[in-house]
Amino acid sequence: MKKRIEHLLAGRFCYQAPPLLFSEKNLEISLAAGETRKGEVYFGAEDNRKIRGYITTGDRRIMPDITEFSGTTIRLPYEVNAEGLSPGETRNTFLCFTTSVGEAFLPVSLTVTADGTAAEYPGIHTMEDFRDLAREDFREAYRFFTGSGFPAFLKKQAKSDMGMYQGFSTNPVTYQHLEEYLIANGLKEKVTIQVPEETKNHFSVHESVSETLRIYRSGWGHLRLDVRPKGDFLEVEKRVITDEDFIGSSYVLTYVIRREKLGNNNSCGEIRLVSPYEEKTIRIVASRAARIQVSIRTEEKKLWLGLMKDYVEYLCGGSDFSTWAGSSHFYLNRLKESGFVYPEYRLYEAYVLHTEGKNIEAGEILDSFQEKSFSPDEQDLAGAWLYLCYKTGMIREKEGVVNRLRDYSYQSPGSFLLFYLLMDLDIHLKEDKRKVLQKLEDIYYAGCFSPVLYFTAWKMIKKDMTLFRRVSPFFVQVFLFAGRRGLLDPELAMRLSYLSGYEKTFEEGLYRALVMGYEAYPEDDALEMLCRYIMRGNPRKMEYFRWYSLAVRQGIRLTRLYEYYMETLDISYHQDMPKALMMYFSYNNNNLGDRRKAFLYANVLAGRDRFPEEYESYREAMQEFTLRKLKEGRINEDYASLYQEFIHPPLERDKAASLASLL
């Protein structure tokens, strides 16, 4: 009431109140004598604004479960009592709704039957009969489904699931419960919708115009579509569409484009159609001018990406505050000029203004949302608005804001934005760092891959390294982000190397994170752990030779390091071999293939002047290998150099024949 008085004092009057819309035009209830039944009805304002008020009843036999309400779309459970009434008796009454937008009456008709709903439908003997009734008259099927006779009918069926029925018939029962029950029993398919046009363009709009959008549905059954327009210039005829609104399989939705609310360039909006099973989005582009040949969707994504990249750059210290604020205003102005006057962009502008100390200008933007009713899927926006109202001084009671943000975050567990805002205000949450880090990881697994999420986690583990106690896909992404941004810390890089030793399998992401850590801070221990981790996967890939080579030259000792060095070495050209490797294979060359063994021996042979001792240690093995390969007829540059060294003019006929074929 206080807020209403303030609006009146400020000269803000509402001359025309929208009508109330009900999910049912009247309640027709049929039940047996002495029976008590529950049901529900939905109602709200036509323009989806937030309303409040109270409910009274014209007859004590129908009682609403709530007497006061506040919200946009309100669910009203009610209970009907037929005790003391005789079969055939009828009562006509009403429910009175006294609301902030006016008063409305919902007619109620109560009919008492002889022995329950089963007696009203003597022709229904099987589930297929019940399905046919639902197809012909869904409302009558609903009456049968919610009546006292349905359980008895269900028990007579050869295949029936009483547990399923009890689950779907838990009060309050809606048409959607019956729809789900029929689908679960395989009696029908889900009702889906199709919209032929994903984008509707309206150019050269000289006055406000009314346009239409055709919607098609499949099959039969209950359907409820919530119509959610987005864009100040868009108004829709109906906010809720049900199966009763369809003519055959189609419905024509009327929407209005308000010319006075169009920008100088293209204005972009959306009409979202949301059902329990799917969501369709139709993009609406309108302009006072002629068609502008530009990809609207690409332009919006490009500008939004620029905003986010600059913000992340600022967070990571890549730019100063004035540079970030200036670029943010540039992108936001471009979005306005292109017609993208969406709530998320306006709230972001209010945030930038607040950080610049311009709380009055930020407050003007926030004040424009005072009358907006945020839908359930706009909790991010509702939370951001509430947070900014507190930050700019429009709301001074911090505890209430924190509690509301906590509720929003609980209802949207995958929202990083809501949790990010809550972290800034909730002192108790800040104290439990381990809980915060676990929540950030849960948000990542819920599908959030925001760079700001990674940066927030990185700041926490950099400040307190004990929080980083295990390797997970989330922490791998955090390290990859830090590596790309040049934020890596030597202690954390070494800790990642240490923890990688506990991993049982090879993952490409962790490998890239270990590489980034070593390249930023090249320590022998980190190189050793990198090679150990590589050996858990496919260690014979040629790209890993770089690390094996470094490890050999650094004198790191690892099982099979020299073998993997040789197996990944490019043997298409000759190169000097490390002395330690030649010494190793003089005693352990059984694991090498013939091709690489020939390469090794050819290199030993080429370096015999520099390493005479190593040459002598190999000499006997090289001679035996050369004679054996001569008989097998092997030949390439490495084999040829061995033959020239160890094969003399043959005195035996078989050696001469082998040599002749090779020559």
Secondary structure as UniProt FT lines:
FT   HELIX           2..9
FT   TURN            10..11
FT   STRAND          20..22
FT   STRAND          27..32
FT   TURN            33..34
FT   STRAND          36..45
FT   TURN            46..47
FT   STRAND          51..57
FT   TURN            60..61
FT   STRAND          62..64
FT   STRAND          68..71
FT   STRAND          73..81
FT   TURN            83..84
FT   TURN            87..88
FT   STRAND          90..99
FT   TURN            100..101
FT   STRAND          102..113
FT   HELIX           117..120
FT   TURN            122..123
FT   HELIX           127..136
FT   HELIX           138..146
FT   TURN            148..149
FT   HELIX           150..155
FT   HELIX           162..168
FT   HELIX           175..184
FT   TURN            185..186
FT   STRAND          193..194
FT   STRAND          199..202
FT   STRAND          209..217
FT   STRAND          224..230
FT   TURN            232..233
FT   STRAND          234..236
FT   STRAND          240..242
FT   HELIX           243..245
FT   TURN            248..249
FT   STRAND          250..257
FT   HELIX           259..261
FT   STRAND          267..274
FT   STRAND          279..286
FT   HELIX           296..315
FT   TURN            316..317
FT   HELIX           321..337
FT   TURN            338..339
FT   HELIX           343..355
FT   TURN            356..357
FT   HELIX           359..367
FT   TURN            368..371
FT   HELIX           376..378
FT   HELIX           379..391
FT   TURN            392..393
FT   HELIX           398..411
FT   TURN            413..414
FT   HELIX           416..425
FT   HELIX           427..431
FT   HELIX           433..445
FT   TURN            446..447
FT   HELIX           451..463
FT   HELIX           465..467
FT   HELIX           473..484
FT   TURN            485..486
FT   HELIX           490..500
FT   TURN            501..502
FT   HELIX           508..520
FT   HELIX           524..534
FT   TURN            535..536
FT   TURN            539..540
FT   HELIX           542..544
FT   HELIX           545..553
FT   TURN            554..555
FT   TURN            559..560
FT   HELIX           561..568
FT   TURN            571..572
FT   HELIX           579..585
FT   TURN            586..587
FT   TURN            590..591
FT   HELIX           594..606
FT   TURN            607..610
FT   HELIX           612..632
FT   HELIX           637..646
FT   HELIX           653..662
//
